[in-house]
Amino acid sequence: MLDYSYKDLYLPCGTSREAARQVLTEHAEYGSWELDRLRLYPDGSRRIRLRRKIIRVVRTM
């Protein structure tokens, strides 16, 4: 069974699309996060939920 850890981000309404893309790209490349959910509000702000797998070590002996 897969377990995930989650991270919530908030980008205010003045954030450009390019800046939002850059933030998400950095989290994906350097933190191994993937996009789980993105919600764009009418005022232009964004709530983003990122997730990544939790790797559990299984004892073999």
Buried (B, 14 or more C-beta within 10 A) or exposed (E): EEEEEEEEBEBEEEBEEEEBEEBBEEBBEEEEBEEBEBEEEEEEBBEBBBBBEEEEEEEEE
